[in-house]
């Protein structure tokens, strides 16, 4: 059994002409297609994984990071190589594992029937030819029998054949011979591995969908008004209502069908189980994995499962977990994490969708989207479309201009307007007390003027960080969103003037990627993101950008993290204070 190696060069060679079709569209929004797919770092990692001989692998990333497209690409590769792929979007709630396995087995069996029966040209032509030949044979015979019966079934049997021309009987005999030959050919084809696989898939689908019922009947009746009367009738009926299928039997049926697919095609079978990370109840997800774990270990079968952050953390911690291995790290070989997109990735994605952008615009989009694929497409669609070729090709390499900066400010203005509406909804009766202060903190005019925007982006994070903390509803529902916006406002105000085309030499990609990571951290914890900003721009956030060494950042965040509200009053806090006292003692000794 051979598995073709997937390489970026091979993918690029096959999709070399994709830009022509993609360039004719006026928007970046579209469903999956080979032409619109870009070679991201996540795909390069997955392509190496698909060169093995099977296994279960998790795909982890925030919503909109491209997990579904990665699955669809792997399935597409399997289909093009002669194997088979199945994309199975898992609903967020399943009553038990039996429903999940039944739906998965039914969809896989349907995919087999689709390839080997419904989409098979030979099978379709044979079926219609058999029907036509059967009609050619049945019509003359029925005509002759009716003619013979109309004469009272008298005379010789040879008179039956004399009722029609000899040429017609010759044609009928030829059609009968062809019908028998087709039946033999059909039997041979069904006996081959592909035919047996199709029969097995049909049997699996019928066992899952229906209860078995067996009915047999034979009936022969011959009558004549004058001479002959005879009747023969035999009926045998047997109903079999099967017992409900169990999880063990469904696992066995699925494994046998999947193994038969791999043996028949000689290629890999890729099954993408999507949306499993959307199950809110973590215990339900654990139980589901415990029950269906038996389907994962099949040679030649790849399972790509979108997993939650808990599953990714369990695999990354490994032996550090106190309770040892759990359902996640015992089910998956590894978790392929979708890294946030870099400015280079942004350039490739935009070009694949017929919307080429220059390095400066790519860096701005990377920062505004925080490296999230879906958010990136939404924002990039706002920028003016540059048609590839000619003078426009040179303009796509342009630096930032005031129009780009205005678009960036309009994106933040829309976020501010949405945030103010959310304050009204979340705070309810107390919104009138905090909304005026929030409205004054984010005036609309500040997003129109470059100078006012620059001033607001630097002052808002100091002046309004603790805005509304006296309101319980604000603390519970708005605080993190408000502070997250202030961080985005500050980062955008500091970075946009430093990008090429706005008067400075401009930072490179490392700064964009570093501040992108700060914005990603703000989605998890705004106090930690603020500490990261202070480590880069100074304690007052007024200095130039300086990326600190990794050890310094870790130590600074560790010392200052005691002020974060997530820190409790237990042993962790005492240990942190002890560490701080030790550090100060060492500093005093060094000075002496």
N, C-alpha and C positions, 0 to 999 in steps of 0.2 A: 504494500500500500504506500503510495507516494503523496506527499503534501507539497504543493507548490509554494515556494518561498515568496512572500509578499515584500516588496521593496518600494521605497518612494520613487525610484527611477522607473519601475514598471508602471506604477500608477500614473506618473506624469506622462509617460509615453502613450498610454492609452487615452488619456484625457487631453492630449495636446491641442485638439481643435475645440475644446470646450469654451474658450473665450469668445468665439464668434457668436455662438448662440446666447451666451450670458450677456454680451455687450449690447444686445438689442432690447433688453428690458429697461424699464424706466424706474424700477424700484429694486431694493435689495431683499425685500421680503419674498420668500418662496419656500416651497416644501423641498424635501430631499431630492437631489439629483446628483449624478456623478460629476457633472460640469461645475456645480456650485460648491462641491466639497473641496476643502483646502487641507493640505498635509500639515496638521497640527502636531505638536509634540506628543499629545495623547495617542493619536493614530499611529505614529511611528513606534511607540511602545507596544501598542496592541498588535501591530503587524508582526513584530518579533514573537509575541506570544502565540500567534496563530500558526507559527511554523512548527509547534510541538505536536504531540499526538492526542490532544484533548485536555479536558479538565474544566473546572468551574472557576471563573474569575469575576471579581467584583469591579464595577465602575463607580467611582465616587466623584462627586463634584456638586457645587451648588446648582440650583435650578437655572436652566439656560446656559449651562457650560458646554453642552454638546454631547451628552451621553447617548441620546437617541440616535443622533447622526452617526456616531461611532459604531453603534450596533448595526444600523442599516448599511453602513459601508462594509462591515465585515460580512454581513449576509450577502451583499451584492458580490463581493469577491468570491465567496463560496459558490454562488450560482454560476458565475463566469468560469470558474475552474472545473465545472462539471459536478460539483457537490450539491448540497441543498442547504437552504437557510430558512429560518422561521423567526419572525418578529412577533412577540407575544406581549402586548401591553397588559400588565397585570392591574386589575381594579384595586382600589385602595382598601377594599374590605372583602374578605372571604370568610364564609362561615367555618370552613375547615379545609384541611389539605385535600380531601376527596374532590371538592369542587374545583380546586386549582388544578389537580392532576387530570381530572376529567376534561376540563376545558383545554388544557395543554395537549393532551393526547388527541382530542378531537381535531384541533387545529393542525397538528402534525399529520394525522391521517388524511385530512382534507388536502393538505399540501401535496402529499404523495399521489392521491387520486387526481389532483389537478395536473400534475406533470405527466403521469403515466397513462391516464385514461382520457380526461376531458381535453387536454391540450395535445394529445398524441394524434397526429394526422392519420397514421395507419389505422388506429383503432376506430377513429371517427369514420373514415372511408369504408372500412370493413363492415361496420354496423349498418350504414346506409345501403351498401351493396347487398348485404344479406337480406335486408328488408325488401329491396327491389326484386331480387331473385325469388324470394319466397312468394311475392305477389305474382310474379310471372308463372310460377308453378301452380299456385292455388287457383287462379282464375280458370284455366282450361279444365282442370280436374273438377272443380265445383260445377262448371257448366255442363260437363259430361254427366256427372252424377245426377244433376237436376233433370237433364233430358231423359236419362234412363228411368228415373223415378216417375216422371210424368207419364210414361207409357205403362205404368203399373208394374214395373220391375219384371216385365216379361221379355222373352227373347234371349238370345245368347249375349254373353258378356262382351263378345267382340263388337256388338252393336254400340257399346259405350264409346269405343275408340273411333267407330265410324261416324259418330256424330260431329266430329271436328276434322278439319283437313289434316293430312299427314304431316305437312310442313310445320303446322302448329305444334303437333305432338313431338316432332323432332326438336323444335326450339324449347319445348317444355323439358324434354329429357336433357338437353344441354344445360339448361338453367339448373336442373336438379343436380347434375354432376358438378357444376360450378359451386353450387351451394354446399355440397358435401366436401369439396376441396377446401372451400373457405373455412368450414367447420374444423377440418384437420389442421389447417394453418393456424387458426385461432387457438386450437388446443395446444399446439406446439409453442406458440408465443406465450400463452398463459403459463406453461410449464417452465419457462425460462425465469431467471432470477427477478427480472423487472416485473413480470406478470405475477409471480408469487408475492412480491412485495406489495403490488397493488391489491391483490386479494387479501393479504394480511391487513393492510390499512383499512380496507372496507369492512373486514370482520371486526376490527377494533372499534371503528366508528359506530357500527351497528350495536355492538355490545354496550357502548357507552350511552347511546341515545335511546335505545329501544329495549323493551322486554321481549324475550324470545317466545315465539308462538309457532307451533308446527301443526299444519293442517294438510292432509293428503286426501285426494278424492279421485275416483274413476267412475265414469259413466258412459255407457254405450247404449244406444237406442236405435232400432231399425224397425220400421213399420210400413205396411202397405194396406191399402183399402181392400184389395182383392184377395191376395194370397198369403203374404208374409207378414208376420208380426213377431217381434222379439224385443226384449228389454233386458239390459244388464246394468246394474248400478251398484257401486261399492264406495262407501265413504268412510274415511278414517280420520279422526280429528284428535289432536293432542296439544294442549296448551301448556307451555312451560313458562312460568313466571320466575325469573331468576332472583336469587337473593340480592340485596343491595351490595354493590361493589365495595370492597374495603380498600384502604390506603395501600396495603401490601399488594393486593392484586393489581391495582392501578400502576404501582411502581414497576411490577413485573411486566405488565403489558407494555408500558412505555419503554422500558429498557430493551425489550425484545424487538419492538418496532424500530427504535433508534439504531440498534446494532444492525438490523437488517438493511436499513438505509445506507449505512456506512459500507457494509459488505457488498451491496449491489452497485453503488456508484463508485466505490474505490476511492472516494474523496471524503473530505471532512463535512460534518454536519454542524452548522452554527445556529444556536438558538439564543435569541436575545430576549431576556425577561425584563421588560421595562416597567417603570413606575413602582417597583417594589419598595423603593425608599420613601414612597408617599404614605405608607401605612403608618398612621399616627401612633398606634399602640405598639410599643417596642416589644412587649411580651408576646403579642400576637405574631409579630414578625419572627421572633425567636422560635415560637412553637411551629410556625409554618416551615421554617428551615429545618427544624428537627424532623418533621414528618416527611419532607420531600428530599432530604439529603441523599437518599438511596439512588436517585436518578442521575446524580452528578458524575459518578465514576464509570464512564462508558468510553472505551477506546475510540478515538476518532471523532468524538462529540465535544464541541466547545459550548459551554454555557457562559453567557455574558449577562450578568445580573447587576442592575443598578441598586446600590446599597446605600444605607444611611451613614451619617457621620459616626454613629456608634460602632457600626461594623468596621469602618475604616480605622477607627481608633483601636479597636480590639486587635486587628491584625498588625497594626504598627507597634502596639505595646508588646505583643508577643509574650515572652516569659516574665515581663514585668507585672503582669496581672496577678493579683493575689490568689484568685480562685482558679488559675490555670486557664486552659483553653476553653472557649465557649462555643456556641453554635456558629458564630461567624468565622472565627479563625480555624475551625475544624471543617467548614464547608468549602471555603475558597482557598485556592492556592495563593493568590495574592490579590491586592486591590490596586487597580490602575487609577490613579488620581488625575483628574482633569486639571492641569495647571492653569492659572490665569493667563490670558493672552498677553504677549509682549507686543511692542510696536511693530516688530517684524511680522508677527502673526497677523496683526491687524492689516498690514499691507497685503499679505497673501490672501486673506479672506475677502477683502474689498476687491482685489483684482479678479479673484475667481468668480465674483458676482457681477463683473462688468462695471465696477465703480472704483477705478484706481485712485489712490491717494498718495501724497508725498509723505516723507518721513515726519515732517512737522505735524501735519494733520493726523497721521497715524498715532503719534505720541499723545496728542491731545485727546483723541478718541479713546485710546487705551486708558488714560487717566480718568476721563469722565465715566467710562463704563466699568472701571475697576477690574478690567480684564475679563468681564463676563460676556460670553458670546452673544446671547440674545439681546442684552442691553447694548452691546456694540452695534449690532445690526440696526436696532431702533434709532440710535443716535446717528450712525453713518448715513441713514436714509434722509436725514435732515439736511446734510451738506449738499451743495450743488453737484450734480452729476457731471463727471468729466468723461467725454467719449474718448476711447482709446484710438490713437493714430493721429498723425498730422500735428498741427500746432497745439491741439488740446493735450497731446501726450506730454509736451513740454510743460504745459500749465499744471499737470498733475504733480510735477516735481517741485512746484512752487513752495515758497515759504509761507508762513502764516501772514495773513493780512487782517485788516480791521473787521472785514466781514466774518472771518473765522472767529475772531475774539467775540464779536457780537453774538454769533450763534452759541458760543460757549456760555456767555452771560444769559442768553435767553433760556438755555437748558436749566440753569440754576434758578432763574426767575420762575419757570414753570414748577420746579420742585418746591420753591418757597410758597407759591400760591396753593399747591396741593397740600403742603404741610399746614398752612393756616386753616384750610377747610377741615383737615383732620383734627385740628385742635378744637374747632367748634363741635365736631361730632363726638370726640372722645371726652371732652370736659363737661359737656352737657350744661346743667344749670350754672356752673361756675365759669363757663367760657367767657362771659362778659368781664370777669375780673382779670383774666390773664391775656385775652385776645388783644386788647389795646396795646399792651406792652410788647407783645410779639409782633403786632402790626408795625409799631414804631421802630422796632429793632430791624425789620427787613423792609424798608421803604421801596416802592416800585421804581422810583427814579434812580436808585443806586445801581440798578442793573442795566440802565441805559447809558450811563456815562462811564467811560473807562477810569477816570480819576476817582469818582465816587465809589465805583466798584472795588478798586484797589484799596481805598481807605476802609471800606466796610469789611472787606475780607480779612484785614489785619486787626481791626478793633473788635469785631463781633465776637470772636472766640474768647476775648478777655472780658468784655462788658456783659455778655448775655449768656455765659456758660451755665450759670445757676438760675436762669430766669424761670419763674413759675414753680420753684421748689416748695413754696408754701402751700401749694394746691395739691391735695392727695391724688386727684385724678391725673394731674399733670405728671406727678412723680411715677405713677403706675403705668401710664400709657404713652406719654409724650417725651419724657426726658431723653431716652436713648435716641429717638428719631431726631429730636431737636439738636442734640449735641453732634449727631452724625452729620447733619446738614452743615453745622458750623465748621466741622473739620473739612468737609468737601469744599466749602466756601474758601477756607483759608488756603488749602492746597492749590486750588485752582487759581486764586489770586496771586500766589507766590510763583507758580510754575509758568503760567501763560506769558508773563513779560519776559521770561528767560528762554522761551522757545525761539528757534530761528525765525527771523523776519520781523521781530518786534524790537529790534535795536540792540540786542545782545548776541554774544557768540552762541549762547544756547547750551543747555545741558545735553548729555548723551542719553542713550537708552537706560544705563544703570540707574540714573536718578528717577526717570519715569517709572521704572519697574519697582524701585524702592518705595516711592511714594504711593504707587498703586497698592503695594502690600499694606501700607498704613491705612488706606481706605478700606481694604478688605478686613483688616483688624477692627476698624470702626464698626463694621457690621456685626462683630461679635462682642466687643467691649470698647466703648468710647473712652473710659479712663485709661486703658492701656494704650489706645491709639494716641491719646494726648501725651502720654509719657514718651512714646516713640517720636512724636513731633518735637518735643522739647530736647530729646537727645540729638536731633538733627539741626534744629534752628536755635538752640539755646533755651535757657529757662524762661526768658521773656518772649520767645518766639520772634525775635527781631533780628537775629543774626543771619548770615548767609547759610545756605545749605551745606552741611558737612555730614557725610555718612560715617558714623562712628564704627570702630572695629566691633566685631561680633561679641567679644568677651566684655567690652565696656558697655555695650547696649544691654547685655544680659544682666550684668551687675547693677547697672543703674535702674533698670526696670524692677529687679528683685528688691532693691532697697526701697524704692518709692512705692512699690505695690502695696505696702502696708496701709496706705491711705485710701486704697480702692474699696468701694463699698462691698465688694464680694468677699473681702477678707473677714473672717470671724474673729472671735475673742479667745480662741482655744490655744492649743499648743503651737499651732502654726504661727500665730502672731507673736507669742513669747520667743519662739525660735528666731523669728525675723528681727525682733528688737535686740536679742542677744548678738545676732550677726552684725547688726548696725553698730552696737557698742564696741564689738571687737574691731570692726573696720576703723572706727574713730580712734581707738587706742593705737592702732598701727600707724595711722596718719600722724598722731602726736609724737610717737617715737621717731618717726622719720624726720620730723621737723627739728627735734632735739639733736 
